[in-house]
Amino acid sequence: MTNTRIGELVFLEHFAPLYKLPVPEHLAEPVTQSKLKEKLGRWGAGIVKPDVLAGKRGKAGLVRKVENVQDALRVLRDVAAEEINGQNPRGAYVVQMVPADLEIFTAISYSSRTLSPAFTVSLRGGMEVEAISEADKVTVPLNVFQGLNAYQASEALAKLGLKGKLNSRLSIVFVNLWDMFITTGMLRCEVNPWRVTTDGRIWACDFKATFDENNFKARDLGLSWPEYPSRETAFEAEMNAWAAASHQGQAHVSSLGGKKILPLLFGGGASTIITETLTQLGGEPIFLSDFGGNPPYERMKKTAAICFEHHLHQCALLLILGGKANNTLIDVTFSAIADAIQECVDAKGPVSIPVVVGRGGARLVQGMVALSKTLSNLRLPYVFFGPDTPITLVAEYAVALMRAGEQRKPKGRL
């Protein structure tokens, strides 16, 4: 599966108008001084943001308020040149500043527990979205054919204590958001926050989404996907070359900048769900991966070997995880991974990390036996989960185990 991500600017330019989603006005580079002056004169103030696929732009100081043309031009130039989490922006843009009486978080994504889309909403949106407790959000499982209707959205908001006219207006907007999600081949979309003004107007003020480019809905959009400045790592370059060398099994990776969990993931959309779970819980996954497609032994072994060569001796935990496979032979996959681990340790020396494994599919028991023998010989502690355990719970367990190991590690020692 090939996943493409977009940020707020593409949403503002292409998707919000099509689906009648209320958004602030904006100006993207290149901007003229006269146009910027006219916009700021009407807005009162604007917010300059970098067009970059990286989170926490506000915390990094790259979301800045401007009130006059001179400051806006300077900040647009400065923000466009800044690097955030190892990524460079395509440019910068300025949006109308919207004063908020209420900030709301929404997300639509595929749930590994229900194997269907789910809509999540919270009245505690904003910069600290990771800290939202389960009690402060409502998740509504959706039927992929029936989708989200206004009654479901209204009921979710009512459970959070929001009623009246604002409840009704938001419910209609959320149905439009669902229409965009399901008709464009999205795997996930998030608006954080929706800002609600004191007079009850609603604005989608930040957005990000992931698309499955192999989905015909995404291909038929007629959209040229934005190209962001590439900072391809040596690992990505080697893996991309290997992925292009054969079509027998997938070998897709995208570095995330994490340094803790080394994720060998399988299952397309499941990979995205797992990665998002790890990220939200602070697992710092090193990369996003998808190694499914029933790879033969040599293909899987080389794929795993490249991952281990670059990352095995620096990570805090190895995670091998995917949903229940329909066509992949698990014993072939696990035997290849086991042999790749053994050869990496033989070449570079021992490692001392826990290994968490979760999978389902044909010849699962044989695969677990093969992998467990190698892990036992290398004295690596391991935990196996079968297909009855949701992948998100396995990911949560992996993060908790990693943190427990960090707490036990003696100070002053690596």
One Martini backbone bead per residue (centre of mass of N, CA, C, O) as a GRO file, in nm:
protein
  414
    1MET     BB    1   0.096   0.036   0.022
    2THR     BB    2   0.027   0.378  -0.066
    3ASN     BB    3   0.094   0.666   0.119
    4THR     BB    4  -0.067   0.989   0.151
    5ARG     BB    5   0.001   1.312   0.267
    6ILE     BB    6  -0.173   1.590   0.418
    7GLY     BB    7  -0.242   1.921   0.478
    8GLU     BB    8  -0.399   2.216   0.519
    9LEU     BB    9  -0.355   2.354   0.242
   10VAL     BB   10  -0.484   2.137   0.061
   11PHE     BB   11  -0.755   2.151   0.200
   12LEU     BB   12  -0.819   2.451   0.141
   13GLU     BB   13  -0.787   2.427  -0.182
   14HIS     BB   14  -0.957   2.135  -0.247
   15PHE     BB   15  -1.172   2.017  -0.018
   16ALA     BB   16  -1.350   2.223   0.135
   17PRO     BB   17  -1.517   2.334  -0.110
   18LEU     BB   18  -1.643   2.057  -0.206
   19TYR     BB   19  -1.765   1.994   0.116
   20LYS     BB   20  -1.860   2.242   0.279
   21LEU     BB   21  -1.619   2.343   0.463
   22PRO     BB   22  -1.541   2.548   0.718
   23VAL     BB   23  -1.304   2.812   0.652
   24PRO     BB   24  -1.056   3.004   0.646
   25GLU     BB   25  -0.888   3.227   0.514
   26HIS     BB   26  -0.620   3.245   0.257
   27LEU     BB   27  -0.253   3.264   0.197
   28ALA     BB   28  -0.015   3.180  -0.048
   29GLU     BB   29   0.264   3.127  -0.176
   30PRO     BB   30   0.281   3.386  -0.349
   31VAL     BB   31   0.265   3.720  -0.220
   32THR     BB   32   0.122   4.025  -0.213
   33GLN     BB   33   0.116   4.318  -0.053
   34SER     BB   34  -0.173   4.407  -0.127
   35LYS     BB   35  -0.323   4.145  -0.053
   36LEU     BB   36  -0.227   4.130   0.241
   37LYS     BB   37  -0.342   4.401   0.330
   38GLU     BB   38  -0.638   4.339   0.268
   39LYS     BB   39  -0.670   4.092   0.454
   40LEU     BB   40  -0.573   4.213   0.726
   41GLY     BB   41  -0.785   4.438   0.730
   42ARG     BB   42  -1.025   4.230   0.767
   43TRP     BB   43  -0.914   4.035   0.997
   44GLY     BB   44  -0.672   4.187   1.188
   45ALA     BB   45  -0.546   3.886   1.173
   46GLY     BB   46  -0.284   3.639   1.142
   47ILE     BB   47  -0.162   3.301   1.054
   48VAL     BB   48   0.148   3.155   1.041
   49LYS     BB   49   0.245   2.868   0.834
   50PRO     BB   50   0.379   2.568   0.765
   51ASP     BB   51   0.423   2.347   0.482
   52VAL     BB   52   0.412   2.055   0.676
   53LEU     BB   53   0.470   1.702   0.771
   54ALA     BB   54   0.430   1.809   1.089
   55GLY     BB   55   0.405   1.818   1.410
   56LYS     BB   56   0.400   2.065   1.642
   57ARG     BB   57   0.424   2.366   1.532
   58GLY     BB   58   0.353   2.536   1.779
   59LYS     BB   59   0.571   2.426   1.979
   60ALA     BB   60   0.805   2.520   1.765
   61GLY     BB   61   0.723   2.828   1.675
   62LEU     BB   62   0.560   2.809   1.364
   63VAL     BB   63   0.307   2.973   1.489
   64ARG     BB   64   0.216   3.305   1.384
   65LYS     BB   65   0.131   3.622   1.465
   66VAL     BB   66  -0.020   3.878   1.252
   67GLU     BB   67  -0.091   4.250   1.174
   68ASN     BB   68   0.119   4.316   0.941
   69VAL     BB   69   0.288   4.322   0.650
   70GLN     BB   70   0.583   4.320   0.744
   71ASP     BB   71   0.561   4.082   0.938
   72ALA     BB   72   0.441   3.875   0.742
   73LEU     BB   73   0.674   3.863   0.536
   74ARG     BB   74   0.893   3.780   0.738
   75VAL     BB   75   0.755   3.523   0.855
   76LEU     BB   76   0.717   3.369   0.593
   77ARG     BB   77   1.019   3.345   0.535
   78ASP     BB   78   1.112   3.211   0.802
   79VAL     BB   79   0.921   2.964   0.813
   80ALA     BB   80   1.004   2.839   0.530
   81ALA     BB   81   1.317   2.790   0.650
   82GLU     BB   82   1.231   2.592   0.852
   83GLU     BB   83   1.289   2.321   1.069
   84ILE     BB   84   1.085   2.014   1.141
   85ASN     BB   85   1.162   1.717   1.236
   86GLY     BB   86   1.353   1.703   0.966
   87GLN     BB   87   1.165   1.908   0.805
   88ASN     BB   88   1.073   2.073   0.508
   89PRO     BB   89   0.908   2.312   0.368
   90ARG     BB   90   0.733   2.426   0.089
   91GLY     BB   91   0.622   2.663   0.275
   92ALA     BB   92   0.393   2.936   0.328
   93TYR     BB   93   0.108   3.058   0.528
   94VAL     BB   94  -0.201   3.249   0.566
   95VAL     BB   95  -0.451   3.285   0.817
   96GLN     BB   96  -0.726   3.350   0.958
   97MET     BB   97  -0.816   3.474   1.254
   98VAL     BB   98  -0.986   3.276   1.513
   99PRO     BB   99  -1.188   3.324   1.759
  100ALA     BB  100  -1.241   3.120   2.058
  101ASP     BB  101  -1.482   2.941   2.266
  102LEU     BB  102  -1.421   2.661   2.109
  103GLU     BB  103  -1.254   2.334   2.100
  104ILE     BB  104  -1.238   2.071   1.848
  105PHE     BB  105  -1.210   1.718   1.807
  106THR     BB  106  -1.143   1.517   1.507
  107ALA     BB  107  -1.179   1.167   1.382
  108ILE     BB  108  -1.108   0.946   1.101
  109SER     BB  109  -1.085   0.585   1.117
  110TYR     BB  110  -0.954   0.273   1.120
  111SER     BB  111  -1.052  -0.006   1.306
  112SER     BB  112  -0.916  -0.299   1.443
  113ARG     BB  113  -1.167  -0.394   1.614
  114THR     BB  114  -1.402  -0.350   1.369
  115LEU     BB  115  -1.312  -0.319   1.067
  116SER     BB  116  -1.384  -0.004   1.070
  117PRO     BB  117  -1.497   0.288   1.091
  118ALA     BB  118  -1.429   0.587   1.301
  119PHE     BB  119  -1.569   0.835   1.519
  120THR     BB  120  -1.407   1.117   1.677
  121VAL     BB  121  -1.486   1.320   1.975
  122SER     BB  122  -1.392   1.647   2.121
  123LEU     BB  123  -1.398   1.938   2.353
  124ARG     BB  124  -1.052   1.908   2.371
  125GLY     BB  125  -0.895   2.077   2.180
  126GLY     BB  126  -0.565   2.117   2.045
  127MET     BB  127  -0.237   2.094   2.154
  128GLU     BB  128  -0.339   1.867   2.390
  129VAL     BB  129  -0.456   1.597   2.254
  130GLU     BB  130  -0.290   1.362   2.394
  131ALA     BB  131  -0.442   1.434   2.688
  132ILE     BB  132  -0.698   1.302   2.624
  133SER     BB  133  -0.940   1.148   2.769
  134GLU     BB  134  -1.177   0.906   2.750
  135ALA     BB  135  -1.401   1.084   2.896
  136ASP     BB  136  -1.354   1.329   2.658
  137LYS     BB  137  -1.456   1.104   2.450
  138VAL     BB  138  -1.612   0.991   2.137
  139THR     BB  139  -1.680   0.671   1.979
  140VAL     BB  140  -1.802   0.583   1.646
  141PRO     BB  141  -1.908   0.325   1.492
  142LEU     BB  142  -1.901   0.235   1.138
  143ASN     BB  143  -2.066   0.191   0.848
  144VAL     BB  144  -1.933   0.192   0.537
  145PHE     BB  145  -2.222   0.228   0.388
  146GLN     BB  146  -2.377   0.436   0.590
  147GLY     BB  147  -2.221   0.592   0.792
  148LEU     BB  148  -2.257   0.926   0.890
  149ASN     BB  149  -2.501   1.071   1.082
  150ALA     BB  150  -2.656   1.326   1.247
  151TYR     BB  151  -2.749   1.159   1.489
  152GLN     BB  152  -2.476   1.044   1.576
  153ALA     BB  153  -2.332   1.314   1.614
  154SER     BB  154  -2.532   1.433   1.819
  155GLU     BB  155  -2.503   1.211   2.035
  156ALA     BB  156  -2.202   1.251   2.091
  157LEU     BB  157  -2.224   1.548   2.184
  158ALA     BB  158  -2.428   1.496   2.415
  159LYS     BB  159  -2.234   1.316   2.586
  160LEU     BB  160  -2.043   1.587   2.620
  161GLY     BB  161  -2.275   1.836   2.666
  162LEU     BB  162  -2.380   1.914   2.372
  163LYS     BB  163  -2.638   2.138   2.278
  164GLY     BB  164  -2.847   2.247   2.047
  165LYS     BB  165  -2.760   2.438   1.778
  166LEU     BB  166  -2.461   2.354   1.774
  167ASN     BB  167  -2.509   2.058   1.747
  168SER     BB  168  -2.651   2.070   1.469
  169ARG     BB  169  -2.430   2.213   1.306
  170LEU     BB  170  -2.202   2.008   1.359
  171SER     BB  171  -2.338   1.755   1.247
  172ILE     BB  172  -2.342   1.848   0.952
  173VAL     BB  173  -2.036   1.888   0.922
  174PHE     BB  174  -1.956   1.591   0.992
  175VAL     BB  175  -2.095   1.466   0.748
  176ASN     BB  176  -1.914   1.608   0.541
  177LEU     BB  177  -1.655   1.481   0.640
  178TRP     BB  178  -1.734   1.193   0.572
  179ASP     BB  179  -1.775   1.232   0.269
  180MET     BB  180  -1.480   1.294   0.216
  181PHE     BB  181  -1.350   1.038   0.326
  182ILE     BB  182  -1.513   0.812   0.149
  183THR     BB  183  -1.464   0.959  -0.154
  184THR     BB  184  -1.113   0.976  -0.139
  185GLY     BB  185  -0.940   0.742   0.012
  186MET     BB  186  -0.920   0.753   0.312
  187LEU     BB  187  -0.768   0.653   0.627
  188ARG     BB  188  -0.731   0.952   0.751
  189CYS     BB  189  -0.877   1.220   0.956
  190GLU     BB  190  -0.795   1.554   1.097
  191VAL     BB  191  -0.941   1.791   1.328
  192ASN     BB  192  -0.713   2.039   1.492
  193PRO     BB  193  -0.926   2.259   1.529
  194TRP     BB  194  -1.238   2.340   1.597
  195ARG     BB  195  -1.367   2.666   1.578
  196VAL     BB  196  -1.575   2.850   1.809
  197THR     BB  197  -1.748   3.117   1.824
  198THR     BB  198  -1.946   3.327   2.007
  199ASP     BB  199  -2.166   3.318   1.749
  200GLY     BB  200  -2.138   2.999   1.632
  201ARG     BB  201  -1.907   2.968   1.449
  202ILE     BB  202  -1.742   2.744   1.213
  203TRP     BB  203  -1.394   2.611   1.208
  204ALA     BB  204  -1.139   2.472   1.017
  205CYS     BB  205  -0.794   2.505   1.151
  206ASP     BB  206  -0.696   2.200   1.113
  207PHE     BB  207  -0.517   1.952   0.900
  208LYS     BB  208  -0.512   1.588   0.835
  209ALA     BB  209  -0.407   1.325   0.594
  210THR     BB  210  -0.462   0.986   0.466
  211PHE     BB  211  -0.386   0.803   0.171
  212ASP     BB  212  -0.484   0.557  -0.069
  213GLU     BB  213  -0.349   0.526  -0.382
  214ASN     BB  214  -0.489   0.236  -0.452
  215ASN     BB  215  -0.741   0.385  -0.443
  216PHE     BB  216  -0.962   0.483  -0.678
  217LYS     BB  217  -1.059   0.743  -0.539
  218ALA     BB  218  -0.777   0.878  -0.529
  219ARG     BB  219  -0.705   0.852  -0.834
  220ASP     BB  220  -0.982   1.019  -0.930
  221LEU     BB  221  -0.919   1.322  -0.837
  222GLY     BB  222  -0.694   1.478  -1.012
  223LEU     BB  223  -0.440   1.498  -0.818
  224SER     BB  224  -0.147   1.658  -0.740
  225TRP     BB  225   0.068   1.563  -0.534
  226PRO     BB  226   0.251   1.685  -0.300
  227GLU     BB  227   0.592   1.797  -0.285
  228TYR     BB  228   0.824   1.736  -0.050
  229PRO     BB  229   1.103   1.779   0.086
  230SER     BB  230   1.377   1.566   0.070
  231ARG     BB  231   1.525   1.340   0.344
  232GLU     BB  232   1.680   1.087   0.264
  233THR     BB  233   1.785   0.813   0.397
  234ALA     BB  234   1.987   0.546   0.385
  235PHE     BB  235   1.762   0.351   0.453
  236GLU     BB  236   1.552   0.446   0.245
  237ALA     BB  237   1.728   0.408  -0.006
  238GLU     BB  238   1.770   0.102   0.026
  239MET     BB  239   1.470   0.020   0.045
  240ASN     BB  240   1.371   0.145  -0.222
  241ALA     BB  241   1.555  -0.024  -0.403
  242TRP     BB  242   1.445  -0.297  -0.305
  243ALA     BB  243   1.145  -0.249  -0.377
  244ALA     BB  244   1.212  -0.210  -0.694
  245ALA     BB  245   1.337  -0.507  -0.752
  246SER     BB  246   1.042  -0.611  -0.657
  247HIS     BB  247   0.689  -0.754  -0.644
  248GLN     BB  248   0.753  -0.959  -0.404
  249GLY     BB  249   0.646  -0.792  -0.196
  250GLN     BB  250   0.659  -0.560   0.045
  251ALA     BB  251   0.889  -0.244   0.099
  252HIS     BB  252   0.769  -0.009   0.295
  253VAL     BB  253   0.903   0.317   0.391
  254SER     BB  254   0.894   0.582   0.662
  255SER     BB  255   1.041   0.810   0.823
  256LEU     BB  256   0.990   0.952   1.176
  257GLY     BB  257   1.242   0.998   1.396
  258GLY     BB  258   1.262   0.776   1.575
  259LYS     BB  259   1.436   0.568   1.864
  260LYS     BB  260   1.279   0.298   1.977
  261ILE     BB  261   1.075   0.156   1.777
  262LEU     BB  262   1.095  -0.140   1.579
  263PRO     BB  263   0.879  -0.172   1.289
  264LEU     BB  264   0.731  -0.472   1.173
  265LEU     BB  265   0.481  -0.435   0.934
  266PHE     BB  266   0.138  -0.552   0.855
  267GLY     BB  267  -0.151  -0.456   0.647
  268GLY     BB  268  -0.153  -0.160   0.568
  269GLY     BB  269  -0.380  -0.005   0.749
  270ALA     BB  270  -0.262  -0.132   1.007
  271SER     BB  271   0.005   0.026   1.004
  272THR     BB  272  -0.119   0.302   1.062
  273ILE     BB  273  -0.256   0.236   1.329
  274ILE     BB  274  -0.004   0.147   1.481
  275THR     BB  275   0.166   0.403   1.446
  276GLU     BB  276  -0.036   0.597   1.585
  277THR     BB  277  -0.034   0.455   1.856
  278LEU     BB  278   0.267   0.481   1.918
  279THR     BB  279   0.283   0.789   1.897
  280GLN     BB  280   0.062   0.872   2.109
  281LEU     BB  281   0.230   0.695   2.344
  282GLY     BB  282   0.555   0.738   2.294
  283GLY     BB  283   0.719   0.513   2.104
  284GLU     BB  284   0.892   0.612   1.870
  285PRO     BB  285   0.888   0.534   1.578
  286ILE     BB  286   1.112   0.501   1.319
  287PHE     BB  287   0.888   0.377   1.119
  288LEU     BB  288   0.695   0.326   0.842
  289SER     BB  289   0.537   0.008   0.755
  290ASP     BB  290   0.511  -0.247   0.470
  291PHE     BB  291   0.545  -0.626   0.455
  292GLY     BB  292   0.355  -0.755   0.270
  293GLY     BB  293   0.244  -0.979   0.011
  294ASN     BB  294   0.377  -1.256   0.034
  295PRO     BB  295   0.678  -1.301   0.093
  296PRO     BB  296   0.945  -1.447   0.026
  297TYR     BB  297   1.209  -1.541   0.195
  298GLU     BB  298   1.435  -1.362   0.062
  299ARG     BB  299   1.276  -1.101   0.071
  300MET     BB  300   1.227  -1.085   0.382
  301LYS     BB  301   1.519  -1.109   0.475
  302LYS     BB  302   1.628  -0.850   0.339
  303THR     BB  303   1.434  -0.654   0.465
  304ALA     BB  304   1.513  -0.714   0.761
  305ALA     BB  305   1.820  -0.666   0.732
  306ILE     BB  306   1.804  -0.364   0.676
  307CYS     BB  307   1.670  -0.286   0.941
  308PHE     BB  308   1.890  -0.410   1.131
  309GLU     BB  309   2.144  -0.267   1.028
  310HIS     BB  310   2.028   0.030   1.111
  311HIS     BB  311   1.848  -0.041   1.413
  312LEU     BB  312   1.884  -0.276   1.626
  313HIS     BB  313   2.133  -0.138   1.809
  314GLN     BB  314   1.931   0.134   1.883
  315CYS     BB  315   1.692   0.012   2.001
  316ALA     BB  316   1.429  -0.079   2.253
  317LEU     BB  317   1.228  -0.230   2.040
  318LEU     BB  318   1.073  -0.514   1.887
  319LEU     BB  319   0.816  -0.502   1.630
  320ILE     BB  320   0.585  -0.766   1.528
  321LEU     BB  321   0.306  -0.659   1.320
  322GLY     BB  322  -0.034  -0.781   1.248
  323GLY     BB  323  -0.279  -0.903   1.106
  324LYS     BB  324  -0.481  -1.122   0.956
  325ALA     BB  325  -0.382  -1.337   0.719
  326ASN     BB  326  -0.477  -1.471   0.396
  327ASN     BB  327  -0.183  -1.524   0.218
  328THR     BB  328   0.031  -1.532   0.427
  329LEU     BB  329   0.317  -1.707   0.532
  330ILE     BB  330   0.428  -1.710   0.849
  331ASP     BB  331   0.672  -1.907   0.850
  332VAL     BB  332   0.831  -1.758   0.632
  333THR     BB  333   0.848  -1.482   0.763
  334PHE     BB  334   0.970  -1.567   1.046
  335SER     BB  335   1.221  -1.716   0.941
  336ALA     BB  336   1.348  -1.473   0.801
  337ILE     BB  337   1.368  -1.292   1.050
  338ALA     BB  338   1.535  -1.481   1.226
  339ASP     BB  339   1.783  -1.495   1.035
  340ALA     BB  340   1.839  -1.189   1.033
  341ILE     BB  341   1.899  -1.160   1.331
  342GLN     BB  342   2.129  -1.361   1.354
  343GLU     BB  343   2.321  -1.225   1.144
  344CYS     BB  344   2.340  -0.950   1.285
  345VAL     BB  345   2.461  -1.052   1.551
  346ASP     BB  346   2.707  -1.197   1.430
  347ALA     BB  347   2.822  -0.921   1.301
  348LYS     BB  348   2.756  -0.692   1.561
  349GLY     BB  349   2.633  -0.826   1.801
  350PRO     BB  350   2.470  -0.807   2.079
  351VAL     BB  351   2.141  -0.783   2.218
  352SER     BB  352   1.901  -0.600   2.462
  353ILE     BB  353   1.577  -0.674   2.374
  354PRO     BB  354   1.256  -0.667   2.331
  355VAL     BB  355   0.990  -0.884   2.190
  356VAL     BB  356   0.701  -0.814   1.986
  357VAL     BB  357   0.427  -1.033   1.883
  358GLY     BB  358   0.173  -1.003   1.610
  359ARG     BB  359  -0.045  -1.258   1.463
  360GLY     BB  360  -0.211  -1.397   1.166
  361GLY     BB  361  -0.249  -1.720   1.006
  362ALA     BB  362  -0.086  -1.918   0.813
  363ARG     BB  363   0.127  -2.101   0.998
  364LEU     BB  364   0.169  -1.973   1.287
  365VAL     BB  365   0.297  -2.184   1.475
  366GLN     BB  366   0.548  -2.240   1.306
  367GLY     BB  367   0.650  -1.947   1.317
  368MET     BB  368   0.677  -1.918   1.625
  369VAL     BB  369   0.879  -2.144   1.665
  370ALA     BB  370   1.108  -2.032   1.489
  371LEU     BB  371   1.137  -1.756   1.635
  372SER     BB  372   1.171  -1.854   1.933
  373LYS     BB  373   1.437  -2.004   1.899
  374THR     BB  374   1.611  -1.761   1.827
  375LEU     BB  375   1.545  -1.580   2.071
  376SER     BB  376   1.647  -1.782   2.282
  377ASN     BB  377   1.942  -1.806   2.176
  378LEU     BB  378   1.972  -1.475   2.218
  379ARG     BB  379   1.827  -1.383   2.482
  380LEU     BB  380   1.535  -1.274   2.401
  381PRO     BB  381   1.271  -1.127   2.505
  382TYR     BB  382   0.924  -1.251   2.466
  383VAL     BB  383   0.601  -1.182   2.296
  384PHE     BB  384   0.292  -1.343   2.210
  385PHE     BB  385   0.029  -1.278   1.969
  386GLY     BB  386  -0.274  -1.329   1.853
  387PRO     BB  387  -0.566  -1.262   1.662
  388ASP     BB  388  -0.747  -1.190   1.929
  389THR     BB  389  -0.557  -0.943   1.948
  390PRO     BB  390  -0.551  -0.632   1.914
  391ILE     BB  391  -0.321  -0.426   1.770
  392THR     BB  392  -0.348  -0.188   1.970
  393LEU     BB  393  -0.282  -0.354   2.226
  394VAL     BB  394  -0.002  -0.441   2.138
  395ALA     BB  395   0.111  -0.156   2.113
  396GLU     BB  396   0.061  -0.074   2.405
  397TYR     BB  397   0.237  -0.294   2.529
  398ALA     BB  398   0.505  -0.213   2.397
  399VAL     BB  399   0.527   0.064   2.532
  400ALA     BB  400   0.515  -0.033   2.826
  401LEU     BB  401   0.765  -0.218   2.806
  402MET     BB  402   0.968  -0.004   2.724
  403ARG     BB  403   0.932   0.176   2.977
  404ALA     BB  404   1.009  -0.035   3.186
  405GLY     BB  405   1.299  -0.071   3.078
  406GLU     BB  406   1.391   0.223   3.124
  407GLN     BB  407   1.345   0.224   3.438
  408ARG     BB  408   1.552  -0.024   3.490
  409LYS     BB  409   1.779   0.130   3.389
  410PRO     BB  410   2.079   0.213   3.468
  411LYS     BB  411   2.250   0.467   3.553
  412GLY     BB  412   2.515   0.527   3.316
  413ARG     BB  413   2.386   0.317   3.117
  414LEU     BB  414   2.318   0.161   2.797
   0.00000   0.00000   0.00000
